[in-house]
Amino acid sequence: MELIADLGEKSGGEYIFDRKYLVDLTNNLHTLLLRMVNGLNLIANKRYMELYSTLDRIFQPLEAELRGRLLLSEEMPLVIALNELPLDHPELTGGKANTLGRAIQSLKLPVPDGFVITTRAYRKFLEINHLEERIHAWLESWAAGEQDAGQTSRQIQYSILAGLVGRELAAEIRRHAAREEVFWAVRSSAYGEDGELSFAGLHDSRLHVPSGKILSAYKEVLASLYSREALIYRQKMGLLGEEAAMAVLCQETIISRAAGAMHTLDLSNPAANRLVIYAAFGWGRTVVEGSGPVDRFVVEKDPPHRIVEREIAAKEFMFRPKPGGGEEKVAVPRDERQQPSLKDEAIGTLVKWGLSLERYFKRPQEIEWAQDEAGKLWLVQSRFMTISRTVIPPPENIAEITSRYPIIIKGQGTVAHAGVGCGPVYQVDSDAKLSRFPEGAVLVVKYTAPWLTPAVPKAAAIIAERGSAAGHLATIAREFRVPTLVGVEGACERLREGEKITVDTKQRVVYAGRVKELLQYELVQAPAFEETHEFRQLRRLLKRIAPLHLIDPQAPDFTPQGCESVHDVIRFIHEKAVNELMDLPRFLKRFRGVKIFSLISEVPLDLKILDLGGGIDPNVQGSQIRVEHIRSLPLKALWEGVSEPGVWSTEPVAVDFRGLMSSLTKTWAEAPGATAYEGFNLAVVSGVYMNLHLRLGYHLNLVDARMHPEPHHNHIYFRFVGGVTDITRRSRRAQLLAHILSKFQFKVDVKGDLVVARVLHLPQEEMAERLKVVGRLIGFTRQLDIQLKSDADIPQFMESFFSRNSQAGETPLA
């Protein structure tokens, strides 16, 4: 997990690395996982041999990636609707389509309907026409100086235009373009296009194409991938030949009364915090190609978005669609030439779009838009603006300027992702507040946790009092380029709800108000390393290494076949290894050298302890130990809570007739999550780790915890299920547990009488306090399902627990 975390940190763009780092890390991961699979099969008597083929399945694509080949699964579609794009696969749909897919799905912006002919379709086209090896040979000849770029381009383009689309692909395209009355804009969406690399103007588009000619238009756009200019551009940008892949975006033609572009940064005055809208009548070609005079509107980014400059040009001609396809240049009526092509209301809508796109993509945007004859605005395209470094203020000026602003916090915390963000403070301590998180706010929390992930794409910055720069939330923040600072003591008290602040995580400074010069400086910086081949390769590797899909051990896909990533394999091995240790009779029969200790305690639990090393005093003689012999930090902390005076009552509880009948008819098999192990309770421990299974009557407690000196290694996983009464009363106890645990910053899920609670990445001392709480809960709620006769009893028992807890020195945190 440390190797995966390191890979995630590198993806933030603050660290320089080379291809050797990627190769070495991938090889190390493979070696470590092989050892883990070997170890699991050793203790499980070779019952998980299938994991070897799972490793091959996962690592073969990683090795292919490192050899420079773009990875496209055979299961990926040839053609897919624009509103159904898988956003985590830009290699399938290309940069332009992926951006529009995000605008549709994440930002809910109006985008013309259409579909994408994917990069897998491109690969299939090459395969059908036996072009892959020929193209490779021509590119090799050019690289060796045997022919020039122009000759190479002509050879490849002629071969593509003469190729066959193929029956399967042609049928898929025709199915998506079935309506004969619709005309299409057929546009390039090459891999990497409009992302870190723009390819602006290097690939072709075909406008107003009738459905019957869409296949020939498709091949023309494919061929533009190998234009002379595109070949030279890719060579300069370090793109390997194997990375060249063309998806094609097909969208319904918008018959526009006006169209144009918008720059969310005014390049003529970057410090002014303004954006610029360009507009003309008809199609946007006049604006994009600069073939005629256009209207220009300069608008302030800050509300109320005042239009500070308004230039209305004499627009003599415009481009419009021809009835049978294609376009034509026509004259603008004389009485309209001096009229503005865009009204103020439409300008206001475009400004909101621009700010939303800029905030989401964390970079200034160059946006193309169109307004149809009914007045509706459509987003046509959005890409990163290419910005000259000459517009950036010198760093020494920035330091001088920022010194004039009041500072709230300085020099605290650890940088999880470097950057600058500004917005109102919004503190989240519950699911309800999370669901209302506003676009552009600064997320301020006590602890980083995976459940906060939905707020990350909307956040201008993140500040946490506790957490790890290598944790899950930090990884997501880096993916979305959200400036993030963790370990900022007292942030929740010092940052008032709704207060506008500017967060500079690079310098670990939080300013009061909006530091516009600092924001401008950060916005126009071009992250050059993020445009290298190695960085793009790292991001693709990370998608196959870091995600965790296997969450629930009870799910039917919790199998070797269900593992989709390196992280999944680690999760599967951990779960199955713990299960093997739980089957004590079989385990002890095969590993007779492993010693099991019996804990002698006043608490009435028959607890056996298996020490993996460092968990029990090494000077202990015999197999019986007392609490003072425990060296495992998690078990020590939990037992302190379990054995708290008054927590563990052995008094009999009166059972009413309904509860009695329920207990008489209940069997343990009814409880979800019941294990095959019967008999005593078990704790598997080391110095910093504990996996505890406690069966108390008809309910089961599982606690998996780690207390490492480095907080990002730490976790508590608590699972509770079962009870003696009917499901209604058992569910009440589950709700009580959930209410109490959530007050101590656990993320809790409840299903019937099953409670699953997690807390992550806290320092050792805070993990110890929470384990004490779990220990107290295990004793406190042992027979509560019998006593919880109505929902009205829940608050009473919560108050009782917190009263006892405060006497023990613990108070809830939320």
PEFENFEN-V709312 format. One record per residue. N is the residue number from 1. PHI is phi in radians with two decimals (none if undefined). OMEGA is omega in whole degrees, -180 to 180 (* if undefined). Layout:
N,PHI,OMEGA / N,PHI,OMEGA
This chain:
1,none,177 / 2,-1.14,178 / 3,-1.13,179 / 4,-1.13,179 / 5,-1.10,179 / 6,-1.12,177 / 7,-1.09,178 / 8,-1.11,179 / 9,-1.12,179 / 10,-1.11,-178 / 11,-1.26,178 / 12,-1.29,177 / 13,1.58,-178 / 14,-1.64,-176 / 15,-2.11,177 / 16,-1.66,178 / 17,-2.61,180 / 18,-2.18,-178 / 19,-1.10,-180 / 20,-1.05,177 / 21,-1.05,-179 / 22,-1.14,-180 / 23,-1.13,-178 / 24,-1.10,-179 / 25,-1.12,180 / 26,-1.11,178 / 27,-1.12,179 / 28,-1.12,177 / 29,-1.05,-179 / 30,-1.08,-180 / 31,-1.11,-179 / 32,-1.12,180 / 33,-1.19,175 / 34,-1.06,178 / 35,-1.12,180 / 36,-1.14,178 / 37,-1.15,177 / 38,-1.04,-179 / 39,-1.12,179 / 40,-1.11,-180 / 41,-1.19,177 / 42,-1.17,-177 / 43,-1.43,-178 / 44,-1.84,177 / 45,0.97,174 / 46,1.10,180 / 47,-1.49,-178 / 48,-2.15,-180 / 49,-1.12,-179 / 50,-1.10,180 / 51,-1.11,178 / 52,-1.15,177 / 53,-1.23,175 / 54,-1.09,177 / 55,-1.06,178 / 56,-1.05,-178 / 57,-1.08,-178 / 58,-1.42,-174 / 59,-1.50,178 / 60,-1.05,176 / 61,-1.12,178 / 62,-1.11,179 / 63,-1.18,176 / 64,-1.10,177 / 65,-1.04,-179 / 66,-1.19,175 / 67,-1.45,173 / 68,1.72,-179 / 69,-1.74,178 / 70,-1.16,-173 / 71,-1.59,179 / 72,-2.36,-178 / 73,-1.26,177 / 74,-1.15,179 / 75,-1.37,-178 / 76,-1.22,-175 / 77,-1.28,174 / 78,-1.38,-179 / 79,-2.38,-178 / 80,-2.53,180 / 81,-1.13,-176 / 82,-1.06,-179 / 83,-1.44,179 / 84,-2.08,-176 / 85,-1.07,171 / 86,-1.35,-170 / 87,-1.18,-180 / 88,-1.54,178 / 89,-2.25,178 / 90,-1.11,178 / 91,-1.18,-180 / 92,-1.52,-172 / 93,-1.94,-179 / 94,1.41,-173 / 95,-1.15,-176 / 96,-1.10,-180 / 97,-1.18,180 / 98,-1.08,178 / 99,-1.09,179 / 100,-1.16,177 / 101,-1.07,177 / 102,-1.17,178 / 103,-1.09,180 / 104,-1.27,-170 / 105,-1.41,-176 / 106,-1.66,-175 / 107,-1.80,178 / 108,1.02,178 / 109,-1.57,-179 / 110,-1.33,-179 / 111,-2.24,179 / 112,-0.96,180 / 113,-1.07,177 / 114,3.00,-178 / 115,-2.65,-179 / 116,-2.12,170 / 117,-1.55,-162 / 118,-1.34,176 / 119,-1.17,175 / 120,-1.15,176 / 121,-1.10,177 / 122,-1.06,178 / 123,-1.07,-180 / 124,-1.16,177 / 125,-1.05,178 / 126,-1.10,-179 / 127,-1.13,-179 / 128,-1.04,-176 / 129,-1.72,177 / 130,0.92,-174 / 131,-1.76,-171 / 132,-1.05,-179 / 133,-1.20,180 / 134,-1.17,178 / 135,-1.09,179 / 136,-1.04,-179 / 137,-1.13,179 / 138,-1.12,178 / 139,-1.16,177 / 140,-1.11,178 / 141,-1.08,178 / 142,-1.14,-180 / 143,-1.09,-180 / 144,-1.45,180 / 145,1.42,-178 / 146,-1.40,175 / 147,-2.67,-177 / 148,-1.56,-177 / 149,-1.12,-179 / 150,-1.11,180 / 151,-1.12,178 / 152,-1.05,-180 / 153,-1.06,-178 / 154,-1.10,180 / 155,-1.07,-176 / 156,-1.22,-177 / 157,-1.11,178 / 158,-1.08,-178 / 159,-1.15,180 / 160,-1.21,-178 / 161,-1.14,179 / 162,-1.50,-175 / 163,-1.38,178 / 164,-1.74,179 / 165,-1.26,-180 / 166,1.64,-174 / 167,-1.07,-175 / 168,-1.10,-178 / 169,-1.18,180 / 170,-1.06,180 / 171,-1.14,179 / 172,-1.13,179 / 173,-1.13,-179 / 174,-1.12,180 / 175,-1.12,-179 / 176,-1.39,180 / 177,-1.99,-170 / 178,-1.28,-175 / 179,-1.38,-175 / 180,-1.17,-176 / 181,-1.36,-176 / 182,-1.54,171 / 183,-1.85,-170 / 184,-2.19,164 / 185,-1.65,-178 / 186,-1.83,-167 / 187,-2.25,179 / 188,-1.20,171 / 189,-2.54,-176 / 190,-1.17,176 / 191,-1.06,-179 / 192,1.56,-178 / 193,-1.21,179 / 194,1.18,172 / 195,-1.77,176 / 196,-1.11,177 / 197,-1.98,-172 / 198,-1.56,-173 / 199,0.94,-173 / 200,-0.99,176 / 201,1.34,-176 / 202,-1.57,178 / 203,-1.93,-174 / 204,-1.51,169 / 205,-2.28,175 / 206,-2.16,-174 / 207,-1.78,175 / 208,0.93,-178 / 209,-1.60,176 / 210,-1.19,-176 / 211,-0.98,-178 / 212,-1.22,-179 / 213,-1.97,-173 / 214,-1.24,180 / 215,-1.18,179 / 216,-1.20,176 / 217,-1.11,178 / 218,-1.02,-179 / 219,-1.15,179 / 220,-1.12,178 / 221,-1.21,176 / 222,-0.98,-178 / 223,-1.07,-179 / 224,-1.17,175 / 225,-1.04,-177 / 226,-2.01,172 / 227,-1.14,-179 / 228,-0.98,-178 / 229,-1.16,-180 / 230,-1.18,178 / 231,-1.08,-178 / 232,-1.14,-180 / 233,-1.09,-179 / 234,-1.12,178 / 235,-1.08,-179 / 236,-1.16,-177 / 237,-1.53,177 / 238,1.31,178 / 239,-1.44,178 / 240,-1.25,179 / 241,-1.03,-179 / 242,-1.22,180 / 243,-1.42,-179 / 244,-1.27,178 / 245,-2.69,-175 / 246,-2.02,164 / 247,-1.65,-179 / 248,-2.21,-177 / 249,-1.68,179 / 250,-2.02,-179 / 251,-2.23,178 / 252,-1.06,180 / 253,-1.13,172 / 254,-1.66,175 / 255,-1.38,-169 / 256,-1.65,172 / 257,-1.40,178 / 258,-2.66,179 / 259,-2.77,180 / 260,3.02,-176 / 261,-2.40,176 / 262,-2.46,174 / 263,-1.89,-178 / 264,-1.40,173 / 265,-2.27,177 / 266,-1.42,-175 / 267,-1.13,179 / 268,-1.33,-180 / 269,-2.70,-173 / 270,-1.07,-176 / 271,-1.37,-172 / 272,-1.42,-180 / 273,0.98,-180 / 274,-2.28,172 / 275,-2.14,-174 / 276,-2.22,178 / 277,-2.01,176 / 278,-1.96,-175 / 279,-2.55,176 / 280,-2.66,177 / 281,-1.27,177 / 282,1.36,180 / 283,-1.30,-174 / 284,-1.41,-176 / 285,-1.04,180 / 286,-1.02,-179 / 287,-1.33,-173 / 288,-1.15,-178 / 289,-1.58,-178 / 290,1.18,-174 / 291,-1.54,180 / 292,-2.96,179 / 293,-1.16,-178 / 294,-2.37,175 / 295,-1.31,-179 / 296,-2.37,180 / 297,-2.19,177 / 298,-1.88,-171 / 299,-2.24,176 / 300,-1.25,180 / 301,-1.27,-179 / 302,-1.32,175 / 303,-1.02,10 / 304,-1.61,176 / 305,1.03,-178 / 306,-1.24,175 / 307,-1.41,-174 / 308,-1.66,176 / 309,-2.42,-178 / 310,-2.49,180 / 311,-1.97,-180 / 312,-1.84,-176 / 313,-1.53,172 / 314,-1.48,-171 / 315,-1.70,-172 / 316,-1.48,-178 / 317,-2.44,178 / 318,-2.63,177 / 319,-1.84,-180 / 320,-2.38,179 / 321,-1.32,171 / 322,-1.42,-179 / 323,-0.99,-176 / 324,-1.68,-177 / 325,2.17,-178 / 326,1.44,-177 / 327,-2.44,179 / 328,-2.52,179 / 329,-1.71,-178 / 330,-2.26,180 / 331,-1.37,172 / 332,-1.39,178 / 333,-0.88,-173 / 334,-1.00,-176 / 335,-1.32,180 / 336,-1.87,-171 / 337,-1.08,-179 / 338,-1.67,180 / 339,-1.47,176 / 340,-1.13,-179 / 341,-1.40,-176 / 342,-2.47,178 / 343,-1.53,-175 / 344,-1.06,180 / 345,-1.08,178 / 346,-1.17,177 / 347,-1.04,179 / 348,-1.07,178 / 349,-1.13,180 / 350,-1.10,179 / 351,-1.06,179 / 352,-1.08,177 / 353,-1.06,-177 / 354,-1.05,180 / 355,-1.15,179 / 356,-1.13,179 / 357,-1.17,180 / 358,-1.12,180 / 359,-1.16,-178 / 360,-1.19,-176 / 361,-1.57,175 / 362,1.08,179 / 363,-2.56,173 / 364,-1.01,-174 / 365,-2.01,170 / 366,-1.89,-168 / 367,-2.02,172 / 368,-1.90,-176 / 369,-2.44,176 / 370,-2.53,176 / 371,-2.10,-176 / 372,-1.35,-174 / 373,-1.17,177 / 374,-1.53,179 / 375,1.66,-179 / 376,-1.38,179 / 377,-1.58,180 / 378,-2.29,172 / 379,-1.48,-177 / 380,-1.78,-175 / 381,-2.88,172 / 382,-2.59,179 / 383,-2.57,178 / 384,-1.13,174 / 385,-1.32,173 / 386,-1.54,-171 / 387,-2.13,176 / 388,-1.26,179 / 389,-1.19,-180 / 390,-1.20,180 / 391,-1.52,-176 / 392,-1.53,176 / 393,-1.09,178 / 394,-1.05,-178 / 395,-0.96,-179 / 396,-1.13,176 / 397,-1.20,178 / 398,-1.06,180 / 399,-1.06,179 / 400,-1.15,-178 / 401,-1.17,-176 / 402,-1.19,180 / 403,-1.15,-180 / 404,-1.46,-175 / 405,-1.68,179 / 406,-1.17,-178 / 407,-1.86,177 / 408,-1.65,-178 / 409,-2.36,179 / 410,-2.54,172 / 411,1.29,180 / 412,-1.93,171 / 413,1.54,178 / 414,-2.05,-178 / 415,-1.36,174 / 416,-1.63,172 / 417,-2.64,-175 / 418,-1.39,178 / 419,2.78,-180 / 420,-2.28,177 / 421,-2.51,-178 / 422,-2.45,177 / 423,3.01,177 / 424,-1.32,178 / 425,-1.20,175 / 426,-2.39,-178 / 427,-1.61,-178 / 428,-2.05,176 / 429,-2.36,180 / 430,-2.75,177 / 431,-1.08,-179 / 432,-1.10,179 / 433,-1.20,179 / 434,-1.06,-178 / 435,-1.16,-179 / 436,-1.81,-175 / 437,-1.06,-175 / 438,-1.48,177 / 439,-1.04,174 / 440,1.49,179 / 441,-1.50,174 / 442,-1.65,-179 / 443,-1.37,179 / 444,-2.10,-175 / 445,-2.42,175 / 446,-1.31,-176 / 447,-2.42,171 / 448,-1.38,-179 / 449,-2.73,-178 / 450,-1.00,-176 / 451,-1.17,178 / 452,-1.44,-174 / 453,-0.90,-178 / 454,-1.01,-179 / 455,-1.43,-171 / 456,-1.04,-178 / 457,-1.08,-179 / 458,-1.55,-170 / 459,-1.37,172 / 460,-1.37,178 / 461,-2.88,179 / 462,-2.32,175 / 463,-2.25,-180 / 464,-2.25,177 / 465,-1.24,180 / 466,-2.29,177 / 467,2.52,-175 / 468,-2.19,176 / 469,-1.24,179 / 470,-1.88,-177 / 471,-1.42,-175 / 472,-1.09,-176 / 473,-1.12,178 / 474,-1.12,178 / 475,-1.09,178 / 476,-1.13,179 / 477,-1.07,178 / 478,-1.16,179 / 479,-1.07,-180 / 480,-1.68,178 / 481,1.02,179 / 482,-1.67,177 / 483,-0.97,-173 / 484,-2.41,180 / 485,-2.23,180 / 486,-2.09,180 / 487,1.37,-180 / 488,-1.69,-176 / 489,-1.04,174 / 490,1.26,-177 / 491,-1.06,-177 / 492,-1.14,178 / 493,-1.45,-173 / 494,-1.47,-179 / 495,-1.87,-175 / 496,-1.39,178 / 497,-0.96,177 / 498,1.51,-180 / 499,-1.25,179 / 500,-1.38,-179 / 501,-2.37,172 / 502,-2.05,-176 / 503,-1.89,175 / 504,-1.95,-175 / 505,-1.27,178 / 506,-1.05,-179 / 507,-1.66,-178 / 508,0.98,-179 / 509,-2.27,173 / 510,-2.06,-179 / 511,-1.73,170 / 512,-1.36,178 / 513,1.43,-177 / 514,-1.82,178 / 515,-1.65,-170 / 516,-1.13,-179 / 517,-1.15,179 / 518,-1.18,178 / 519,-1.10,180 / 520,-1.14,179 / 521,-1.05,-180 / 522,-1.19,-174 / 523,-1.16,-174 / 524,-1.61,177 / 525,-1.24,179 / 526,-1.58,179 / 527,-1.30,-171 / 528,-1.02,-176 / 529,-1.16,180 / 530,-1.19,180 / 531,-1.70,-179 / 532,-1.46,178 / 533,-1.06,-177 / 534,-1.10,-179 / 535,-1.20,177 / 536,-1.08,179 / 537,-1.16,178 / 538,-1.03,-178 / 539,-1.10,179 / 540,-1.23,177 / 541,-1.09,-176 / 542,-1.06,180 / 543,-1.14,-180 / 544,-1.77,-178 / 545,-1.90,-166 / 546,-1.51,-174 / 547,-1.07,177 / 548,-1.97,180 / 549,-1.80,-179 / 550,-1.49,-177 / 551,-1.84,-172 / 552,-1.71,179 / 553,-1.09,-180 / 554,-1.52,-177 / 555,-1.21,-178 / 556,-1.13,-179 / 557,-1.60,177 / 558,-1.40,-175 / 559,-2.48,174 / 560,-1.00,178 / 561,-1.17,-179 / 562,-1.38,180 / 563,-1.29,-180 / 564,-1.92,-176 / 565,-2.48,175 / 566,-1.05,180 / 567,-1.05,178 / 568,-1.05,-179 / 569,-1.11,178 / 570,-1.07,180 / 571,-1.08,-179 / 572,-1.10,-178 / 573,-1.11,180 / 574,-1.05,-178 / 575,-1.09,-177 / 576,-1.23,178 / 577,-1.14,177 / 578,-1.10,179 / 579,-1.07,178 / 580,-1.11,179 / 581,-1.16,179 / 582,-1.21,180 / 583,-1.48,-170 / 584,-1.02,-177 / 585,-0.97,-180 / 586,-1.18,-178 / 587,-1.07,-177 / 588,-1.19,179 / 589,-1.16,-178 / 590,-1.50,-177 / 591,-2.20,-173 / 592,-1.22,-179 / 593,-1.38,-178 / 594,-1.37,-176 / 595,-1.75,177 / 596,-1.93,179 / 597,-1.77,173 / 598,-1.85,-178 / 599,-1.57,176 / 600,-1.69,-175 / 601,-2.63,176 / 602,-1.23,177 / 603,-1.29,-174 / 604,-1.32,177 / 605,-2.21,175 / 606,-1.54,-173 / 607,-1.73,172 / 608,-1.78,-177 / 609,-2.19,175 / 610,-1.82,-176 / 611,-1.67,177 / 612,-1.43,-180 / 613,2.33,177 / 614,1.52,-177 / 615,-1.62,-178 / 616,-2.26,177 / 617,-0.91,-176 / 618,-1.17,-178 / 619,-1.54,-179 / 620,-1.12,175 / 621,-1.84,179 / 622,1.48,-174 / 623,-1.85,179 / 624,-1.83,-179 / 625,-2.30,173 / 626,-1.96,-176 / 627,-0.98,-178 / 628,-1.17,178 / 629,-1.53,-179 / 630,-1.29,176 / 631,-1.93,179 / 632,-1.16,-176 / 633,-1.06,179 / 634,-1.13,-179 / 635,-1.15,179 / 636,-1.06,-179 / 637,-1.17,-179 / 638,-1.12,-178 / 639,-1.18,176 / 640,-1.09,177 / 641,-1.28,-179 / 642,-1.06,-174 / 643,-1.65,177 / 644,-1.00,-180 / 645,-0.94,177 / 646,1.54,-178 / 647,-1.32,-173 / 648,-1.73,-179 / 649,-1.54,176 / 650,-1.88,178 / 651,-1.19,177 / 652,-1.19,-180 / 653,-1.86,180 / 654,-1.17,-180 / 655,-1.92,178 / 656,-1.31,-174 / 657,-1.03,-178 / 658,-1.11,179 / 659,-1.12,179 / 660,-1.10,-179 / 661,-1.10,178 / 662,-1.12,-179 / 663,-1.17,-179 / 664,-1.22,-176 / 665,-1.69,-176 / 666,-1.53,173 / 667,-2.10,-178 / 668,-1.11,-179 / 669,-1.09,180 / 670,-1.24,-174 / 671,-1.40,178 / 672,-1.15,178 / 673,1.50,179 / 674,-1.12,-178 / 675,-1.69,180 / 676,-1.35,-176 / 677,-1.30,177 / 678,-2.06,175 / 679,2.17,-174 / 680,-1.40,179 / 681,-1.52,-172 / 682,-2.38,169 / 683,-2.16,174 / 684,-1.76,-170 / 685,-2.33,164 / 686,-2.37,-179 / 687,-1.06,-176 / 688,-2.10,-174 / 689,-2.24,175 / 690,-2.64,167 / 691,-2.19,-172 / 692,-2.03,173 / 693,-2.02,178 / 694,-2.11,173 / 695,-1.84,-178 / 696,-2.07,-176 / 697,1.14,-176 / 698,-1.74,177 / 699,-2.30,-173 / 700,-2.11,172 / 701,-1.95,173 / 702,-2.17,178 / 703,-2.24,176 / 704,-2.05,-173 / 705,-2.53,175 / 706,-2.36,179 / 707,-2.23,-178 / 708,-1.63,175 / 709,-1.02,177 / 710,-1.57,-173 / 711,-0.99,-175 / 712,-1.21,175 / 713,-1.54,-165 / 714,-1.62,177 / 715,-2.80,166 / 716,-2.30,175 / 717,-2.11,-178 / 718,-2.10,-179 / 719,-2.23,-179 / 720,-2.25,179 / 721,-2.69,171 / 722,1.84,-178 / 723,2.55,-173 / 724,-1.68,-172 / 725,-1.71,180 / 726,-1.22,-174 / 727,-1.09,-180 / 728,-1.11,-179 / 729,-1.23,178 / 730,-1.09,179 / 731,-1.17,176 / 732,-1.08,179 / 733,-1.12,178 / 734,-1.07,178 / 735,-1.13,177 / 736,-1.06,177 / 737,-1.01,-178 / 738,-1.09,180 / 739,-1.06,-178 / 740,-1.17,-178 / 741,-1.09,-179 / 742,-1.12,177 / 743,-1.20,178 / 744,-1.89,172 / 745,1.20,171 / 746,-1.36,168 / 747,-1.57,-169 / 748,-2.10,172 / 749,-2.10,-179 / 750,-2.21,173 / 751,-2.35,-177 / 752,1.11,179 / 753,-1.72,179 / 754,-1.63,177 / 755,-2.10,175 / 756,-2.16,-177 / 757,-2.24,-178 / 758,-2.41,168 / 759,-2.51,-170 / 760,-2.30,161 / 761,1.07,175 / 762,-1.74,175 / 763,-1.07,-175 / 764,-0.95,-175 / 765,-1.14,179 / 766,-1.33,173 / 767,-1.10,180 / 768,-1.07,180 / 769,-1.10,-180 / 770,-1.27,176 / 771,-1.17,174 / 772,-1.10,178 / 773,-1.08,178 / 774,-1.06,178 / 775,-1.06,178 / 776,-1.12,-180 / 777,-1.10,-179 / 778,-1.02,179 / 779,-1.35,-174 / 780,-1.11,-173 / 781,-1.69,-171 / 782,-0.98,-177 / 783,-2.12,-175 / 784,-1.23,179 / 785,-1.05,178 / 786,-1.24,-174 / 787,-1.48,-179 / 788,-1.45,-175 / 789,-1.48,178 / 790,-2.68,179 / 791,-1.08,-179 / 792,-1.17,179 / 793,-1.33,-174 / 794,-1.06,-180 / 795,-1.02,-179 / 796,-1.08,-179 / 797,-1.29,173 / 798,-1.07,180 / 799,-1.07,179 / 800,-1.09,-180 / 801,-1.13,-177 / 802,-1.16,177 / 803,-1.12,178 / 804,-1.15,-177 / 805,-1.14,-180 / 806,-1.15,176 / 807,-1.16,179 / 808,-1.48,177 / 809,1.66,-179 / 810,-1.96,175 / 811,-2.22,179 / 812,-1.11,-175 / 813,-1.80,-178 / 814,-2.49,*
